[in-house]
């Protein structure tokens, strides 16, 4: 083989080797770029999912906050309406009591309460009081029951109060205490089970 042939052979071999090496390097670089691209895609996908999740949670929080505020407003309105209706109801109850106190049945009621209080006291001393509102009825009640009744210093909206000092007992059949107890314990029940 001549020097020129040797040089040509060396040249061809070197070029083939360089071309193979370049192809391998290019392939490795291409593979590396594809891996980087896949990692970048995965990273962007995870970032997008994280952002969607964060925005979804934020939207859920905002909806829950708005819902809570609306529920609070509804509860406040509902409570205010209940209070308004309760006050109207008890104004009506008080009017019915006042109408009852002006009727002849009220004197019969007072007489029966006085009789029951006397029976409860038995042989013990008992003091029976009418409310200041019933001052005009005192004489007729005494005449009907045959028992002395006094007018209380404190008005109690009708009914009677009685004390049995020997037993340290207070009998409170006043309309005021019954009215206040009923008003305090009153609550609205609703729904099908209460109709």
VENFEN-V594775 format. One record per backbone hydrogen bond with DSSP energy under -0.5 kcal/mol. CO is the residue of the C=O (numbers start at 1). NH is the residue of the N-H. If there is no record, write none. Layout:
co={CO:CO}
nh={NH:NH}
This chain:
co={2:3:4:5:6:7:8:9:10:11:12:13:14:15:16:17:18:19:20:21:22:23:24:25:26:27:28:29:30:31:32:33:34:35:36:37:38:39:40:41:42:43:44:45:46:47:48:49:50:51:52:53:54:55:56:57:58:59:60:61:62:63:64:65:66:67:68:69:70:71:72:73:74:75:76:77:78:79:80:81:82:83:84:85:86:87:88:89:90:91:92:93:94:95:96:97:98:99:100:100:103:103:104:105:106:107:108:109:110:111:112:113:114:115:116:117:118:121:127:128:129:130:131:132:134:134:135:137:138:139:140:141:142:148:150:150:153:156:158:158:159:160:161:162:163:163:164:164:164:165:169:169:170:171:171:173:174:175:176:177:178:179:180:181:182:187:191:192}
nh={6:7:8:9:10:11:12:13:14:15:16:17:18:19:20:21:22:23:24:25:26:27:28:29:30:31:32:33:34:35:36:37:38:39:40:41:42:43:44:45:46:47:48:49:50:51:52:53:54:55:56:57:58:59:60:61:62:63:64:65:66:67:68:69:70:71:72:73:74:75:76:77:78:79:80:81:82:83:84:85:86:87:88:89:90:91:92:93:94:95:96:97:98:99:100:101:102:102:103:106:106:107:108:109:110:111:112:113:114:115:116:117:118:119:120:121:122:124:163:150:161:152:134:135:137:138:138:141:142:143:144:145:146:128:130:152:155:176:175:176:131:173:129:171:127:165:167:168:169:168:164:171:172:162:173:160:178:179:180:181:182:183:184:185:186:189:194:195}
